[in-house]
Structure formats: C-alpha cells, structure tokens
Amino acid sequence: QVQLVESGGGLVQPGGSLKLSCAASGGIFGIDAMRWYRQAPGKQRELVAAVSNGGRINYADSVKGRFTISRDSAKNTVALQMNGLKPEDTAVYYCNVRISTLQTMGVWRDYWGQGTQVTVSS
C-alpha cells in the first residue's frame, strides 16, 4: 500500500533554513499534485505550497519568496526548501500527494505523510 515518508524537520533559529522531503512508495500507478500543508497549535491546517503534475507551482502569501517547492517525478519525491524562517512558521508540516494506485487505476485520492515538526525559536 501507499506510504509517504517525511524527513527534515527540526529546531532552527529565526532566519535559518530547513529542507523537508517526502517520498511516496508502494503500488503507485501515477502521481498528480504534490503539496505541503502545515498546522500550528490551535490553528487550522493550511496549504503552504503545491506543485502540479505539469509543474505549476503555488505558494501561500506568507511564504512567497522564502520557501521553494520542488518535485522529482522519477523518484516520486517532493521537497520544501525553507529559508528565512520566522517563529510564525513553527508548525507540524505534512506532505499531501494525489495518487492513483495499481489497484485503482484512474481513481485518484489524497494521501498524507505522518507530519514533521518544524520549530523556529531562538
């Protein structure tokens, strides 16, 4: 079955950088959009960045110019390079990938990673 494995979170000082990675595996027929969400304590989960199968990219206004999303379609991975981190970027970050499996070809559903904590603090 499909698994999304995230890595790269941690503690960083304001102004620092982190890179998150997410790898999808397990019975994949095709991948459509790949996204990063985050959820801070007491807040709703929000979309941070997304990249379509065709390479179209969107960012939340709060991260434009600081975060960069990228995907490697050959490896079924998506990354989020985060620069100029601020305390308000502190959250659990989740990757979200729309996948069609070998068992359900043509039927697409969203899968979620386990989440990785990013803490920005001095």
C-alpha positions in Angstrom: 0.0 0.0 0.0 1.0 3.6 -0.4 3.3 5.2 2.1 4.5 8.8 2.4 7.6 9.2 4.5 8.7 12.7 5.5 12.0 13.9 6.8 13.9 17.0 7.6 12.1 18.8 10.4 13.8 20.2 13.5 14.7 23.2 15.5 16.2 26.3 13.9 16.8 29.8 14.8 15.0 32.7 13.2 16.5 33.4 9.8 17.7 29.9 9.4 16.9 27.3 6.8 15.5 23.7 6.7 14.7 21.4 3.9 11.8 18.9 4.2 11.5 15.9 2.0 8.7 13.5 1.3 9.0 10.2 -0.6 6.0 8.2 -1.9 6.2 4.5 -2.4 4.1 1.3 -2.7 1.9 0.3 -5.6 1.8 3.7 -7.3 0.4 4.0 -10.8 0.5 7.7 -11.1 1.0 10.9 -9.1 -0.8 14.2 -9.7 -0.4 17.2 -7.4 2.1 17.2 -4.6 1.6 19.6 -1.7 2.9 20.7 1.7 0.5 21.8 4.5 1.2 22.9 8.0 -0.7 23.1 11.2 0.3 25.3 14.1 -1.1 24.6 17.6 -4.7 25.9 17.9 -4.9 26.7 14.2 -6.4 25.0 11.1 -4.2 23.1 8.7 -3.2 25.4 5.9 -1.8 24.9 2.4 1.8 26.1 2.2 2.9 25.2 -1.3 1.8 23.0 -4.2 3.2 21.7 -7.5 1.1 20.1 -10.1 2.0 17.2 -12.4 2.7 19.8 -15.1 5.0 21.8 -12.9 2.6 24.7 -12.0 3.5 26.0 -8.5 1.5 27.9 -6.0 2.6 29.3 -2.6 0.7 30.8 0.4 1.3 34.5 0.5 3.0 34.1 3.9 5.9 32.0 2.4 6.3 33.6 -1.0 10.0 34.5 -1.7 11.2 32.3 1.3 10.0 28.8 0.5 10.6 26.7 -2.6 8.8 23.5 -3.5 10.2 21.0 -5.9 9.4 17.6 -7.1 11.3 14.7 -8.7 8.8 12.7 -10.6 11.2 9.9 -11.4 11.7 9.3 -7.7 8.2 10.2 -6.5 9.5 12.8 -4.1 8.6 16.3 -3.2 10.8 18.7 -1.2 10.2 22.1 0.5 13.3 24.3 1.0 12.5 26.8 3.7 14.7 29.9 4.0 14.4 33.0 6.2 12.4 31.0 8.7 10.3 33.0 11.2 8.8 32.0 14.6 5.3 32.0 12.9 6.5 29.2 10.6 6.5 26.9 13.6 4.1 24.1 12.9 3.8 20.4 12.0 4.4 20.1 8.3 2.6 17.4 6.3 3.1 16.3 2.7 0.0 15.5 0.7 0.1 13.7 -2.6 -2.7 12.8 -5.0 -2.1 9.2 -6.2 -3.7 6.6 -8.4 -2.6 3.1 -7.4 -2.0 0.0 -9.5 -5.2 -1.4 -7.8 -7.4 1.6 -8.6 -6.0 2.9 -11.8 -7.9 6.1 -12.8 -9.2 6.7 -9.3 -7.3 9.4 -7.5 -7.2 10.0 -3.8 -5.1 12.1 -1.5 -2.5 10.5 0.9 -0.9 12.2 3.9 2.5 11.9 5.4 3.0 11.4 9.1 4.0 15.0 9.7 7.3 16.5 10.8 7.8 19.2 13.4 9.4 22.5 12.5 10.2 24.8 15.4 11.7 28.3 14.8 13.0 29.8 18.0 16.0 31.5 19.5 
